[in-house]
Structures are given as C-alpha cells and as structure tokens.
C-alpha cells in the first residue's frame, strides 16, 4: 500500500503522555514498540480489544509509510491475580495462563490484529529479571528489606515525569493497584517491589535475595530490554497503567541502564460500562468471544475504531447495531463498484491517521466516500477492516 517509503512530506503526530502534547513522531526505518499485554486469567474483553486494535492501526499506518514495526506484547503469566484465580479454580497457574492466552490469541486473530513481533512470557524472563534487579541495586537505586527488594523512588529524581501526578494522587493510585503504601518494610510509601518472598503454595525461584518471585513492574522492563533495546521508540498500554505501572517501569529501567527508556508514551483511554471502567475486578465486561457469536468481527473492529483512542467511551446496546449497519454499507459500496477504489478516501484516511491517529475522522472520510458511491477497500484496509479478499496482516 506504500507509495513512497520513508519519504512522506508531513510527519506523523501523536500525543505523548509524558510531554502532555501532540508531537511529531519520527522514528527510524525500524520502529520498536512495547505494549503491555494481558494477565491471562479470564477471557478477552472489549477494553483489551480497544487497546490492541489501537496499536494495530498505528502499526498499519507506520508500515504504510514504509517502516518496519517490531511490537513486543508480554504475557504476565505469574502475578497476584493469576495466582489467586488459579487457586480458586484448583488448577496450576501455568495451565490457566496457557488456556486463557490461547483464547486471547484467537480473539486477536478474529479481530485481524497483526501478530506480535514477539510475545514473551514473564516466567521466561526470571534470569533477566534477577540480572536487572542486580543492576538497579548496584547503581544504588534499590535496597533489601524484610526479605524483599524495593526500588527507592527518592533516589530517582525523574520519578513522576511520566504521569505528572501529585504525591497524594500517586499514593491513592498505588493503594488502589496493590502497591501497599503501608508496607512497614518500605523506606518511602511509594517505593515499589522488585523481588518479593513467595507465600506458601506460590511459585518461587532462587535468587541472591532468597527464594521468591518478581514484583509487578519488573517484567516489562526486563523484557523490553531483552527483546528490543535499551531505548524503545514507543511504549503503549491502557491509561490505567500510567501510574503506577509505567511510571515505575520508566524509573527502574533508566536507573538500571542510565539511558532514556522510552521516546514516546502513548495510552489508550478506558472503555466504560454503567459509568465505570470496564475491568475484571468490577465484572462489568463485554467479552469478545461472546460478541463474535452474533457479529462479524470486522463490525466489532469498526465499533472500536469509530472512537478516538484518547477518548473514554461508554458501551451500551446501541454500539453494535450502529457498527453492523456501517459495515454493511461499506461492504455493499465496495462490492457494487468492484475494482474501482477511491484514491481520495485512502488519502483522507492517511491524513487523519497521521493527525494523532484520528480513527473517527478516518471513519467519517470513508463514510463520505461511500455516500459518493465510491469503493473504499484500500481505505478500510488501512484501519484493519478487510472488505475484499482474505485478511493479510
């Protein structure tokens, strides 16, 4: 689909969470990307899908512009949530992870999400994690206490530069997300765990600091360093990960290597239902596997890209009927004109995607082309919605 690889007049522009502005995104020929993946203890819901479809559209446009993309998406197959769920079900945590990862992968294939360049598991990175923690300790940014290893936020002056939250906001979010600010072994309530002793019945790995398992944030730093490079072009995930996860990830990574960790931070806003963030903990979920029983996966994808990635939106009973109707219109228009496809629609979609990944504007441009009686196969394909032929990612 590319017209002139790496020779576009105008740069792509994307919002950067850390810089709090829409800025030029001008990576080299190979774009390195890391998106935080799932903790596989339940089925894929619409919030997951919105996140991964967003970064999929970004990859498609970057490839269209002539870049190679290397997107790493981890699998958190050991943490508090999956261990708790496995115990409830009476199954081994890795068996649970394998089954739910397979379901997730099937959902991503149905939604035509480009396969990750690499999809490493947290449990594959234990040696890397131990080495990484050693680097942080050696540089004086961590300490041992109560059988655990903690990162010292006071030792890292840039802590807070990803989220820009106040200390009180950070403490509140840490408490909400299992950061345990009241842990008496911490020097500062915002210090976070790099390595922790395993509770009875939990998996444990040997280390210089005793048998235990990794903290939440450390796997992504270790995997990004192992799979990509010291500095990566773009890091993504849901906006609920800005703090503590991504703030802590940035701090420990730069503390370990002494180099910038991420050039551009990009976050997907939350999908809401009944006024609350769609999440496993609240149980207000719409599962992709259920939607696939009654809707074309391309219509599900259309429902997602009709919203801007930075805008939180509400799921209700009107969403899929509107998406189904739009998909049928696009399909009918393209089938009616055969090979005659709209250059204007493709150009408009490219322009909108380069403006902070404006997928609603791209959808509106395709709607306008359909109203003019034009085929829109190439324009829709840039959004990952294939109207003719087999999906090719």
N, C-alpha and C positions, 0 to 999 in steps of 0.2 A: 504493500500500500504506500510505501515511502516514495516521495517524489525526488527529494534531494537530501540524502543522508547528511546529518550534522551541518547543514548549510541553510538553516532557517533564519530569516531576517530578524524576527522578533523572538526573544527568549520566552520560555515557559515561565509563568509566575505562580507561586504557591504561597499560602500563608505559613509562616514559621512560628510555631508556638513560643519558642524561646525568645525570638525577636519581636513577637507580637505585631507582626506586619506582613502584608503580602509583598514578597521579594522575588527577585529573579532566581530561578533555579536553573543553573547552567553547569551540570556535571560533565565529566569527560565522556569518551565513547562508551565506556562500560560503567553503568550505574549500579552501585552497590546499595541494597536496601535490606532493612531488617524490620519485620513486623511481628509483634508479639502474638504467638499462637494460642491455641486452646489448652485448657486443663481438661483432659478427656474423661470426665466422669458423668456426662449427660449428653443428650443429643444437641445438634447444632440448632441454635435459634436465630431469629431474624437479626438480632443485634450483631451476632457473629458475622452473618452473611453480609450485612451492610458494610462492616469494616473491610472484609476481604474483597468484596466487589469494588469498593473504592480504590484499593491499591492495585486491583486488577486493571481497572480503567486507566489508572496512571501508567502502569506498565505498557498497556497497549498503545497509548499515545507516545510514550517515550520510544518504543520500538518503531512506531510510525515515523517518528522524527529521525530515526537512523541509529538509535542507541541499542546496545545490548544491555539487558537488565539481568541482574543476579539478585533475586529476592529470597532471603532466608526467613523461614517461618518455623519457630520452635514448637515443640510439643512438651508441655510441662507434665511429665508422667510421674513425678513424685512431688507432692506438697501436702499441706494440711487438708485441703478439700478432697483430693482424690483418696488419701488415706482414710479419711473419715467415711467417705461414701463406700469404699471397698469393705470396710469393717461392717457397715450397716447391711450390705448385701451378702456378706460372708464369702467374698471372693478375693483372690490375690489382686493386689493393686495393679500389677502389670497386665493381668488378663483383662481387667476393667479398662485400662488405658488402651489396649490393643483393639478391643471391640468398639469402643467409642471413637477411636481415631479412624477406624475403617468406615464407620457411619459418617463421620465428618468428611472424609475424603470423597465418599460417594456423593454427598450433598454438594461439595465444591465442583465435582465433575458435572453434575446436573446443571449447576449454575454457570458452567463454562468459565470457571476461574482457571487461569493459567497455572499449571503445575509449578510448585515452588522449585527454585534452583536447588535448594537444599531444605530438608525438613528434619533437623536433628532433634533427638530426644534429650531431655535433661539428664536422664540416667546414663546417657552415652558420654557425658561431659564431666563425670566425677573427677578424673585425673586433672582435667583442665581447670576445674573449679578449685581444687586443692592448690594447684600451682598459682592460680590467680590470687587466691587469698594470701599466699605467701608473699607475692609481690606487694600487695597492699600493706601487709604487716611490715615488710622490710622498709617501706617508704614512710613509715610512721603514721599511717592513717587508720590503723585498727589496733585493737587490744583484746586480750583474753580476759574473760571474767565469768565466773560461775560455770565453767565448763563449755562456754560458748566463745565465739569470736565476733566482735562487734565493730562496725565501721564508726569512726569518730567524726561526726559531722562538723564539730568545732575545728577540726584540723584542715578542713577543706573550705577555703573562703568563697568559692563559687557556688556552694550549696544553696539552692533556691533560685538559680538563674534559668532553669527550665520552666518552672511553674510560676514563679514570681508571687507565691503565696506568702502571707504573713506567718510568723511563728505560730500564732494561735490557730490559724487555718490548717497549717501542717500538722499540728498536734491533734486536731479534731479528725482530720483525714487518716492519720496514722492509726488512731484508735478505731475508726470505722473499718479499716482494712487489715486488721490483725497485727499492727505494728507494736502493740503492747507498750505504750509510753511509760506505764507504771512499773515496768520490769526493774526490780531493785539492783540488778547487776549492771545496769547501764550508767555511764557517767553523765549522759545527757538523754532526756526522754526521747529525743529524735534520733539517737543512734540506732542503727538497724543491724540485724543479724546477718552475718556472712556464713557462719557454721554453727550448728546447734546440736546438743545431745539428742539422740533419738529416744522417744518414750518407749515403754515396754510394748513389744509387738510390732514396732515400726521398723522399716528397713534401716540399716546402719552400715556405714563404710568407715574403714580405719583412716585416721589422719594423725598429723602431729599434735592435734589438739584433743584427741580422744575420738572414740567411735561416735558417729553422728551422721547428720545429713545436711544438705545445703539450706541456706535461707532462701526466701522467695526471689530476691532480685538478682542474685549472683549468676544464675544460669545464663541469663540473656547476655550479660557482659562477656562471660567466658565463651559462649557460642558465637557471638558476633566477632570476637577477636579470632577465634579458631577458624570460622567459616569464611570470613570476609577480609577484614584488615583492621589495623589499629583505629583508623578513622573511616567511617562509612558515610555515604552521601545522604541517605535519608533513613530516618527511623520512624516507624508508624505504629499505630495501635489505637484503641478506643480512648476517648477523652478521659475516661475514668482511671486511666493508667498514668496520667501526667504526674500525679503525686499519690502515693509515694513511689510507685514502681520506676517511672522513667527518671525522676529526679535522683533517686538512689542509684539507678543504673549509671547515669552520667557521672555522678560523683565518684563511685568506686572505679569506674573504667579509667577516668582521667587521673585518679590517684595512683592507679596501678601502672599506667603507661607513661604518664607525663605528657600525653598528646591529646588534642581535641578528639572527642569520641564521635560526635555526630555533627555534620554540617547543616542539616535541615531536619527539624522536628515537625511531623505532620500528624494530626489527630482527627479521628472520626467522632462526630457527635453521637450522643446516645439516641437510640430508638426507644420511645416510651409507650406504655400501655396503661390505661387507667390512671394517668397522671404521674406514673412512676417509671424510673429507668427499667427497661426490660432486663431482667437478670435472673440467674438461677436461684440466688438467695431469696428473692421475693416470690418466685414462682409464677410471675406474670409473663409467660413465654409463648411465643408463636414458633413452633418447630418447622424447619424447612421440610423435613420428611413428611409432615402432615400436609403442608401446602402443595407438595408435589403430587399428592394423590388426586387433587382436583384442579390443578392449574398447570399450564405449560410453564416449564422452568424459565423460558425467555420472558414470560409475563411477570414472573416473580422478580427477575433481574430488572425489568423495566420499572417495577414499583419502587425499587431501591434507587436507581439512577435518576428518577424523577425528583429526588430530594438532594439538596446540596450537602456535601459531606460535613460541612461545619455547622449545619442547622439541625438541632434536635427536632424530631418529629414524632407525631402520635400515630400509633397503629389503631385502626378501627375497621369496621365492617365495610367501609366504602373503598378501602385501598385497593384490594384485588379486583373488584369489578371494574374500576377505572383503568387499572393496568391491563386487564384482559381485553377491554374494549380498544385501548390504544394499540396493543399488539396486533389485534385482528385488522385494524385499519392500516397499519404499516405493512403487514403481510399481504393484504389484498392489493394495496397500491403497487407493491413491488412485483407481485405476480401478474398484475394487469399490464405492466409495461415491458415485461421480460427483461432483456439485456440493457434497456435504456435506463441508465442510472444517473442520478443528479450530481453533477460536479459541484453545483452551488451548495447543496446540502452538506457534502463532505467538507468543503472549505469552511462552511459555517461551524460545523461540529469541531473541526480542528481549532478554529479561532476561540470557540467557547471553552474547550478543554485547556487551552493554554492560559486562560484567564482564571486562575485558581480552581481548576478542574470544575468548571461550571456545567455540570451534567444537566441541571434543569434547563439551562439555556440551550444546550445541545439537543435535548429532547424537543424543545419548542421549535428549534430550527428544522428538525425532521418532521414535526407536525405540519409546519408551514409548507414544506416540500410536498408532503402527502396531499395537502389541500390543493396544491397546484397540479396534482396529477403526475408527480414525478416518482421514479423509483428511488428507494433510499437504502439499498442493500449495503453499500460500502459505508455510508454514514452510520447506519445502525451497527455494523460490524465493529466499528471503532469503539462503540460502547459495549461490545461483547455480546450483542444481540444478533444472532445469525438468522437472516430471513431466507436465504437461498443456500443450497449445498449443505455439506457437513461442517459442523464447527471445527475449526482448525486453530489451535492455540499456539 
